[in-house]
């Protein structure tokens, strides 16, 4: 219903206007009446009506002054002016200042009044459509900005943002939307989160200026905008998805800072498996500098997996989980790292990675541990049961298996000869005859293949890659790698990242 205020200094005329028209049928509801312009202006400020029916000649403040004052406040309220036959010049001035129409008091009847009201209703409907289009357009612009804001939070968190990077202002869904409420929920279903936020509702005078969501890494953030402070009524009892943290309203200019703080609060809930809380209750804020996780765990895990040592993998994984929990490492970065590790293990096992969705949707830390541990066992089973191209000689096969499980350790012709209890010269001739290449070349080629995997799948520095695959000397590693692939390790990594190598 459109809100209407009647302003007329003659009580009988006001009563006639009020009683002559079926306002509800025309889509209007009367929210106030006044007998002069000053009282009417106060009513307008309190009710923000869609239409004012005002007499032109009134005491204290006439209808034209009231119209000017309303426009000066930036309001788009429509005006229908009432005038007498000898006040036509006033009516002309009213139209010049934005009145929608005027009606002569002397000839005013239901038909003429209804005709003017229908014209104004069409204006209001058109205005509403335009406002809705503008709001949707601005809300869409804000939604398009959200991935950039998300990246800005995490580039600042890990210290990779450039100077002055990302200083563009926040796009507001509405010009007057100066306040924003934010809720961060450990849920990958944004539609469900929005529905439950709406169901609980907000304590705010007037309507919301915009409501939208953004989902990334199994986290849904809901944003609600208004032109004045608002407060969410809290999660509905018994809801399953509303696990997270939320704020009171803040000025839009603080959106990025508050969002980052809420993501930090959600990290704590993720590790502790707690339910929804208001952020102020946590009394916490992000650390100035993000602690760095050690690469040691990933390197050890990959080496142990290559060697099919499930028990050792499990112990290394537990140590990694313990450090992440101790540091309260951001869950977004934990999930990103685990997804990367999952893909590497699947590739080593020679099978497609399992769908990433269940890891992204892990609603708490212990669930992530369980899911990834189960995947590790599945990949290990595939890895150890995969058929390996071996020779027809049992002792040569035994040496090949030893190399594949211990390629990162010192291996020589002498140590392998001792392993199979054979003379060195005989082992050298036998291995080349059965495997098609010398033992040393086989060992080097196998190590280089593993090094290529590390270079393409991890960010380990080149010297660490060399040592991880059994090369104690950096220069020797570079020499053998280039002799085998035609590229240095650094060149190989660069070309791989640009998709230029088929080595």
PyMOL commands that set and color helices and strands:
alter all, ss='L'
color gray80, all
select helices_A, chain A and resi 11-20+23-26+37-47+63-72+85-96+110-157+190-200+252-272+279-282+296-306+310-327+331-349+357-360+365-385+394-406+413-420+424-435+439-457+462-468+474-485+489-497
alter helices_A, ss='H'
color red, helices_A
select strands_A, chain A and resi 2-7+28-34+51-55+78-83+101-104+179-185+202-203+210-216+219-226+231-232+244-246+250-251+277-278
alter strands_A, ss='S'
color yellow, strands_A
deselect
rebuild
show_as cartoon
